[in-house]
Amino acid sequence: MNAAETVFLFDVDNTLLDNDRVTADLRRFLDGEVGIERSANYWEIFEELRAELGYADYLGALQRYRLRCPYDSHLLAASTYLINYPFANRLFPNSLDVIEKCSQLGTVVILTDGDVVFQPRKIERSGLFDAAGGNILIYIHKEEELIDVERRYPAERYVLVDDKIRILTAIKQIWGDRVTTVFPRQGHYALDQKLVSKFPAADITVERIGDILDIESL
């Protein structure tokens, strides 16, 4: 692939899509479907797995729950709920408009962490797969895979949009002036001031993803 002048790299969860609302919806579903106690057990396993993997694995947590509680099979109704979830309804306002704008300025790529089943499903059902022209990269720790990102999408410069200031900082340290970091203050990570204060400011900070439409030069 010939090097593009600019490649725009977009995270998914709480950057383009309100994943906090997805989690809240699942929590309500589980509370009603299996009861508060079993639901709490699931979320305990979910957090254990996230600490191990470094990303949210909803279906993996269901698998682990089944191993621990093989006779609580009714909780597996959550798998159908998640697979059929209307992710397009959880896109932040103007997310697709932002992708369209950036597509006119360079190549747009979805760059996200996640599992190999649920995360692709989320990207496809939300409409982000088509919006990005199928340019999708899913890693376990994307900040450790920049050589592969460059190999697949070589560019003179990159614009990275991510709600996690830790990720923006890590990639800025590696790519330096080749990358412009954009920090949308959306979701629980971005709004955790104690966490955010541990890292230097991004090159550009916006209150919501749609504000990128008002930026004349990226």
N, C-alpha and C positions, 0 to 999 in steps of 0.2 A: 504494500500500500504506500502510495506517495504521501509525503508529509503534508498535512494540512497546515494552514497558517494558524488557526486556532481550533482547539478542541474544548468543548464545554462538557464538564463532568458533573453530573447531578446525582446526589444521593436520593434515596426514595423515602424512607421512614422519617416522618416529621420534617422533611424537606419539601417534597412534592405531595406527599400523602400524609394525612393526619392519623398516624399510627396510634397515638394516645387514645383516640376515639375508637379505633378498632379494638384495642385492649379493653377499654371500658365496656364496649358492647359485648365482648366475649365474657367478661366478668359477670355482667348481668344475666347473660344467657345461662352460664353455668350455675349461678346462684339459683335461678329458677328451675333449671332442668335437673340438677343433681343435689341441690341443697348447699347451704353455706359451708358446712364442714368439709364435704368432698371437694367443693370448689376451692377452699383454702388449701387443701392438700395438693391440688393441681398447681396452684400458684406458687406454693413452696418449692415444688419440683421444678417449675418453670424458672424460678430465680436461681436455683442451684445449677441448672443447665446453662443458663445465660452466663453465670460466673465462670463456668468451665470453658464454654465455647467462645465467649466474647460477643455473641449476637443472640437475638431472640429466636428460639426454636419452638414454636407453638406445637407443631405436630410431634417433634421429638419428645417434648414434655408429656404428651399423651401416651407415647410409646413407653416411656419410663414409668408413668403412672400405672399402666397396665401390668408391667412387670411386678410392681410392688403390690398392686391390688387387682389380681387377675379376675376376681369375681364382680368387680364394679364396672362391667362392660357397658352399662348405660351411659357412662361418662363419654364413651366414644362417639356419642351423638355430636360432640363438639367438632369432630373431624369433618363431618358433613357440613356443619355450620360454617366452619372456616373455609372449606373448599368452595362453597357456594356463596361466600360473603360478597356483597355488592361493593367492591373496592372503588369503583368509579365514583361512587357517592361520597367517598372520603378524600378525594383530591382536594387540596387547598384551592381556594379561589384563584383563578388566573394561572394555575400551574401549566396547563397546556398552552396558554398564550405565551408564557415565558419560554417554553421549549420551542414554540414556533418562531419567536423572535430570534432566539439564539441559533436556530437552524439556518436562518438567513445570513448569519455572521460567521458561521463555521460549522463544524461537525458536532452534533450532540450525542453524548454517550451516557447511559445510565451506569453509574459506578456504585455498587452497593455491597454490603456484607449480608450473608444469610445462608439458609439451607438450600438444598438443590431441588426441593419440591415446592414448598410453600412460597418462597420468595419469587420464583419465576411465575407461579400462579398469580400472585398478587400483582406483579408487573403487567402480566397479560390482561387480566380482568379489569384492571384500572384504566387501561388504554395507553399506558406509558410505553409499552412495547412498540405499538404502531407509531406513537408520537415521535419516538427516538429512532424510527426507521430500523428497528431490530438491533440497534447497537447497544448490547447489554453485557455488562461484566459483573459477575457475582463472585465474591471471594469470601474467605473466612476473616482475613484481616487485610483490607484493601491497601492500607498504608504500607504494608510489607510487599506489595505486588506491583510496585510502580514500574519495574523493568518490563513486566508483562504488559502493563497498560501502554507503555511507550512502544513496545513491539507491535501491538495490535492497532494502536492509534497514534502513530508518530505525528508530532506537531512542533511548530516553532514555539508556541506558548499554549498554556492551559488555563482554563478558568474552572475552579473547583467550587461547587455550591454544596454546603453540608451544614446540618444543624449541630454537629458535634465540633466544638472548638478544639478539642484534643486532636481530632483527625486533621483539621485544617492546619494546625500548628505542626504536626508531624510531617505532613506532606510539604509544607512550606520550607521546613528545615532541609528537606532532601532536594527539592526542585528550585528553591530560591526564587530569583526574579523571573524564572520561566513560568511561574504560576501566580495567578491572581486569586486570592481566597475570598469567598463571599459567604457571610454568616447570617442566615435567616434566623431570627430569634423566635423560633417556633418549637413547641414541644418541651417536655420536662427537662431534658438535658440543657437546652439552650436557655431556659428560664431559671436554671439553678445558678444564682449569682455567685455563690461560694465556689462552685466548680468552675464557672467561666473565669473568675478572677485569678485562677491559678495559671492562666495562659495569656500570651500577648494577644492583642486585638487582631482581628482579621483585617485584610486590606480594605474590605467593604463590609459594612454591617447594615442589614435591612430588618425592618420589623416583621415583614411577611414576604413570602416568595413573590407575590405579585408586584412588590415594589421594584423588582428588577426591570419591569417594563418602563420605569421612569428614569433609568440610568442611561444616559446618552452614549457613554463609551465604556465598554467592558474590557 
